[in-house]
Amino acid sequence: MLRDKRINVSIVLVTLLGMTLSSISGWLLFRAENRAIYHEFTSDVDQRATSLHTSVYNNLETLYAMAVLFHTDYKRQLSHFTHESRNILQRHPEIAGFEWIPKDRVNDNSDHSYRAPSLFSTMQNTPNPDELQLASSLLNQVHFTQTMRSTRPFVSQGIKIQSHETSTIGFLGVFPVYVTNHLNEKLRFENSIGCLVGIFHINKIFDSSALSPTPLGINMKLVDTTKSTFQVLHNHISRTGGEISSTFSYTSTLPSIWEREWSIEASPTTGYIQSRRTILPMAIIGIGFAFTFLLALYISKILHQAVNVKQLVIEQTQQLHVANKKLQTLSRTDGLTGISNRRYLDEVLSREWRRAVRNNSYIAFILMDVDKFKAFNDHYGHIAGDECLQKIANKLSGMIHRSGDLAARYGGEEFALVLTETENALPVAQACRKSIEQLAIPHQKSEISNVVTISAGVCVCAPKQGSDPSLIIAAADKALYKAKLAGRNRVEMVAIDHGNAVKKVSY
């Protein structure tokens, strides 16, 4: 009887031990599964944030293209403005319209209004275009003057855009235009001729940035957090429907957009989480309860499953690590040309600039522009234009042989090279110019050559403590401008001494 009691006690103890171990194993697996789902969720949100940031910048870059029209007398540019803006609006339904606001048309009245007859404006076709609010009525005189004095474009906070019988949230992109960009604030403002303003629909930009037509099952809220403010710009409700899960949430911060800080606050739906859950945790508990009386088999099975669970967690973690690396690579790569993009170029230049300061060494920056590329696009088409840019990018990336150097797409038809520990970058720039010319890409509409050519601006300097990489970019841009004025298909060089003084100019 004592033996039976001991056996019963042993059975009870084994049963309790088996139930305890089974419950703990199922709970651990459930937690591991939760972490995997959370990592996948944050990765989906970060990818959407990156795509949205890229889409916003693609729309804002249209203001750069429009600014070219106003380097001459803007009063003669009405037909050009209307033509170009309508072309852009056809390609970008996310843009409600463009407007040119000349500086000399700002009234001194207390209501800060603008005289409408002096404005060039083009709006998207609507059932009643008069109901689409002009940018000049949304931009007050204070913002206009601050923008012209600062020389920096800016994005406004969220505004209501009234069109027909609907009201949506949008924002203004304001881009100042100057005859000459002086360092002196007074001279800079005196040389300003006005600013380009674009009206952008946030909801359309958000929808167009979707990476897949298949809904993810994530509710997202786009908010503006600039200078501790909080403004909801867009609420995206997942097309899958379903209730919001309270399991977890995530906030992804977008890179600064013309000094405006945006974030995406995301929460998964119950469908998103349930579609990624498995019955494995409950199966572990059930199996453990069923086979508790067979201690040896139970322990063997639990250990085997524990190993499998651990391996599953490791594999999923490795997969997430690989996915994060791919995402990081995508965020640094230009989607069209496959070389580094402007964002990664800025990171590398900033890092190498600081290294050059520490080592008291030289750094070179080459800024290149495809000559008469708009004429090429107009004549051969945008597909041929994209292929042309890809060939040029491939050729320029082949000119880089050192690990510290970088070739990147600067924007549009502009490319840039960063050369570390380089005192004489002129031969490299000349080699780049010749190699592009040797590609022999036909260009019938170029008055410079019958093939595609580039112009390049070179800047070399030994940066000092407290200096900023923007100096070398500005100097290279100035050299590029001189190359264009001198006839294009050539290289101009400007070297900077101590980060702020022009040392020499070579042709």
N, C-alpha and C positions, 0 to 999 in steps of 0.2 A: 504493500500500500504506500509505503514511503517512496518506493521506486516510482510507482505510478504518479505520485504527487510531484516527484522530481521531474518525471517525464513531462507531466502536464505543465509544470513551471517552465521547463526548458522549451516546450512547444510554444507556450505563451511568450516567453522571452524572444524566441526565434521569430515568432509571428510579429511581435512588436518591433523587433529589430528590422525585419523585412519590410514591414509597413513604413517604418521611419525612413529607412534607406530609399525605398521606392518613392516616397513623397518628396524627399530632399532632391533625389535625382531629377524627378519631373519638374520641380521648381527651378533647379539650376538650368535645365534645358530651356524652360520657358523664358528665363532671364536672358540666356544667350540668344534665343530667337528674337527677343525684344530688342536687344542691342543691334543685331543684324538688320532688323527692320528699320530701326532709327537711323543707322548709317546709310542705308539705301534711301531713306526719306530725305535726309540732309543733302545727300549727293544730288537727288532729283531737284531739290529747291535751289541749290547752288548753281546747277547747270541752267536752270530757268533764269536765275538772276544774271548769270553771265550773258545769256542770250538776249535778255532784255536790255542790259547795258550796251551790248553791241548794236542792237536795233535802234536805241535812242541816239547813239553817236552816228550811225549811218544816216539818220534823218537830219541831225544837226549839221552834218558835213555839207548838206545842200546849201547852207548859208555861206560856206567858204566858196563854193562854186559861183554863187550869185554875186559875191563881193567883187569878183573880177570886173563886172560891168561898170563899176563906179569909180575906177581909177582915173577916168576922164570926166568930162563935164556930165554930171548925172542928168541934166535937163534934156540932153539929147538921147537918153537911154530908155525912154518910155517904151518904145516898140521892142527893143532888145529885152528889157525887163519882162514885159508881158509874154514874149515868145518863150524865153528861157524858163520863166516861172511856171508857165502852163505845161511845158514839157516835163518839168520835175513833178508837178502835181499829178500828172497822168501816171507817173511811175511810183509815186508815194501817196497812196490814199490816206495815209496817217497824217498828212499835213493838210490843215484846213485852208491855209493861204499864206502868202508872202506880202510884205509891205516894206516900202522904202520910205524912211522918215528923214528928210534933209535937216541938217542942223539949223539952217537959217529960217526954218519955218516953225520954230518953237515960239508960241505966244508967251507974253509975260502976264497974261490974265491969271486971276487967282484960281480959276478952275483947271489950269494946266492942260488946256486942250490944244489940239493941232488944227491948222487950217486944211481941211480935207482936199481942196483942189491941188495942193502942192504935193500930194502923196501919190506914189505909184503903188497900186495894190492889185493883187490877183488872188481870187478865192476859188475854192472848189465849187463845181456846179452843184447847186442845191435848188429845191423847188422854189424857194424865195431867197435869192442871194442877199437881198437887203437886210435880212434878219441875221446874217452872220456878222458878228461884231468885229469891227476893225481893230487891229492891234493897237493903233494909235489911241483908241478910246480906253484901252486896258493898261497902257504904259504911261505913267505920270511923268511930269517934267523932271522931278528929282532923280528918278531912276535913269532917265535919258541922259541927264548931265553927268551923273556918276559914271555911267558906262562909257561915255565919250572921254572922260578924263582918265579913267583907269586903263584904257586900251584893252581890257579883258572882256570877252563876251560873257554873258551870264544867262542862266536859266531862271525864270521867275517861279514863284510858288504856284500852286494849283489855282486855276481860274475857271469860272464857268463860261463855256462857249455856247451861246444861244444860236441855234440853227433850226429854221422852220419852227416846228412845234416841240422840238426836243432840246434838252439841256445836258451837256456832257462836261466832264472835267478835262481841262487841257493845261498847257503851259506855253509861255512865250520863250523863244530863243532869240536873244538880242545880240547882234554882231556889229561892233563899231567899225567904220571904214575911215581911213585916214589917207591923205595925200602922202604925207611923210610921218613916220612914227618917231617923234622926238622923245628924248629922255626928260626934257623939261616939260612939266605939266602944262604950263601956260601955252608953250609953243605947240604941244601935242594937241591941246584942245582947239587952238587956232587953226591947225591943219586938218581938223576933222571936217568931213563933209556930210556926215549923217550916220545912220545905222540901219541895217537890215533886220527885219523882225519876221520871224516865222511863228505861225500859230499851229500847235501840234495837239492831236487828239491822243490822250494817254491810253484810253481803252483800246483804240485801234493798234497803237504801237505794242501794247501788251499782248493783244491777240495775235499779231503777226509774228511775235517772237517765240511763239509756241514751237517746240522742237519736234512735235509729232502730232498728227491729227487724232491720235488715240488719247482720250482723257486719262489723266493719271489718278484722279481721285483725291486731289489736294486742293483745299481752299486757301487762297492767298490774298493778302491785303498789302497793297503798295502804299507806303507812307513816306512823307517828307519829314526828316528829323533835323533839317538844317538849323544850326544855332539853337538847339534845344527846343525847337518848335515841334509840333506833332500835327500833321495834316494828312488825312486819308485821301489819297489820290485815286485809288481804284480798288474796288472789291471784286475779286474773281471767285465766283462760286463754281465748283467743279461740275462738269456736265454729267458726271455719274450720279449726282444727287447723294442722298444718304446723310446721316447725322455726323456731326463733327466728333471725332474721338478725343477724349480727354487724356489719353495715354501720354502723349508728349506733343510739343510744339517746337518751332525753330524759327529764328530770325536770321536772314542772310543780308548782309550789308553790301550794297553795290559800291564800286569805286566812285569817287567824286565825279559828278557830271557838271562841269563848268561851275565849280564851287557850291554845288547843290548836293546834299547828302540824302540819298534814298535808301530804304530798306524794304525787304519783303518779309512780312510776318505770315508764316504758313502753319497750317494745322491739317493733319490727314483726316480723311473720312473713315468711318468704321469699315467701309468696303475696302479701302486701301490696305488697312491692317489685316483684315480677315483674309483677303486674297493671298497674303504672304505668310499666314500662320499655317502650321501643320498640326496633325493630331498626335505627333510624336510624344509630346510631354504626357498627355493623358494615357497613351498606349504604354508608356514606361510604368506608370503607376498601376495600371490594370494588370500588366504582366507580372509586376512584382508581387501584387496581392495574390494572384492566382497560383504562383509557384513558390510562395513563402515556405511551405512545408518541406520542400526539397532544398535544403540549405546549400548543398554543394552546387547544384544547378543554378540556384538563385544567385549565389555569389559570383559564379562564373559568368552568368548572363549580365549581371549588373556591371561587373568589371569590363566585360566586352563592350557593353553599350556606353559605359563611361569613356572608354577609349575612342569609340566612334563619335561620341558627342564632342570630345576634345578636338579630335581631328576635323570634325565639321566646323567647329568654331575657328580653328586655325585656317582652314581653307577659305572660309567666308571672309575672314579678316584679311587674308592675302589677296583675295579677289577685290575687296574694297580698296586695299592699298594700291593695287594695279589700276583700278578705275580712277582713284584720286590722282594718280600720276598722269594718266591719260587726260583727265580733265585739266590738270595744270598745264600739260603740254598744249592742249587746245586753246587755253586762255592766253598762251604766249605766241600762238601761231596765227598768221594772217590766213583767213579762210580761202582767199582766191589764189595767192601765190605760193603758199606753203612755207614761206620764210617767216622770220620773227615779225611780230606786229609792233605798233607804236608803243603800246603799254610796256612790253618787255624791253624795247629799246630804251625807254626812259629809265627802267630799273637798272639795266646794265650800265648805261652812261653814268647814272648817279653813283653806282658802286665803284666803277673804274675811276671816276673823278676823285672820290675819296681816297682810293688807293694811290692815285697819282700825287695827291696832296701829301700823303704819308711818306711816299718814296721820293718825293721831289723829282718826278719824272714827267715826260711829255705825254700828251694825249691828242689825238687828231679826230676830227669829225668831218665827214664828207656828205654833203646834201646834194642829191641829184634829181633832176626833173626831166621827164620825157618831152622833147620839143614838139610843139604843135599836136599834142595828143588829142585834143578835142576835135581837130580837123580829121585826125585819123579815125576816131570813133564815128564821126558824122559820115565819113566816106565808106568805111569798111564795115561798120556795124559794131555793136557792143560785144558780140561774141568774139570777133576778131581782135577787138581791143583787149578783152580779158586774156586771150591767148598771147597777145603781144606782151602784156605785163608779166605773164607767167614765164615767158622766155627770158625777159630781161632779169627777172628775179632769180631764175636758175643760173644765169650767167654771172650775176653779181655775187651770189652765194659761193660760186666756184672760185671767186677771187680771194676768199678768206681762207687762210692756211694756218692761223695761230688760234689757240684755244681762247685767248682773251678777246679776240676781235669778233665783230658782229656785223652781219648784213640784215637789214630790216626794211619793211615797207613803211615809209613815214606817213603816207596818206595819199589817196587818189593815185596819181601817176608819179609820186615822189618816193624816192628810195634814199636810204642813208647807210653809211658805214661808220663804225666806231673802231678806231685803231689805237691800241694801247702801246705805250713806250715807243712812240713814233715821232720823230722830229721832222721828217720830210715825207709828207703824204701826197705831194703833187704827182710823183710818178705813178702811185696807185690810182689816183683819180684819172690821170691820162690813160692808164691801161684800161680802166673801166670804160671810159668814153670810146676808146678804140675798139674794145671787145664788143660793145653794143652796136657800133657802126658795122663791124664785121659780121654781125648776125644777118645783115642784108635783108631786113624786113622791109618790104616795099612800102613807100609812103608817097603816093602821087600828089597829095595835097600839101606837101611841105615845100615852102620856098627855100628851105635851107639845104636840103639834100633829097635825093630820090629814095632814100632809105631812112628808117627810123634812127634818130640820134638823140643824145642826151646832153644837157648842160649840167655842170657841176660847180659847187662852191665848197672850198676847203678852208678849214680853220685848224690851226695847230697852236697849242699853248701848254705851259707848265703851270697848272692851277696852284693857287696859294690858299692858305687857311682862310676860311670865311667867304671864299668865292662860290659861285653857283654855276651848275652845268648849263643853265639857260644862256649864259654869255657865249659859250662856244656855238650853241645852236643859232643864236641871233647873228653871230659873226659869219657863220657858214651860209646862212640865209641871205645875208647882205652880199656875200661873194657870189652866190648863185644869181642874185638879181643883177649884179654887174655883168655876169656871163651872158645873161639873156639880153641885156642892153647892148653888149658888144657883138651881138650877132648870133648867139646860141652855138651849139655844137662845139663848145670850148670849156676850159676850166679856168676859174679864177680862185685865188687863194688869199685869205686874210689870216694872219697870225696874231695871237693875243699874248701880251706879256703881263704876268702877274694877275691874270684873270679879268683885267678891266681896261687895259690900254691897248690900242691898235699899234702893232709893231711894224708890220710891213704888208705890202700888197704885191703879189706876183701874178703875172699874166701867163 
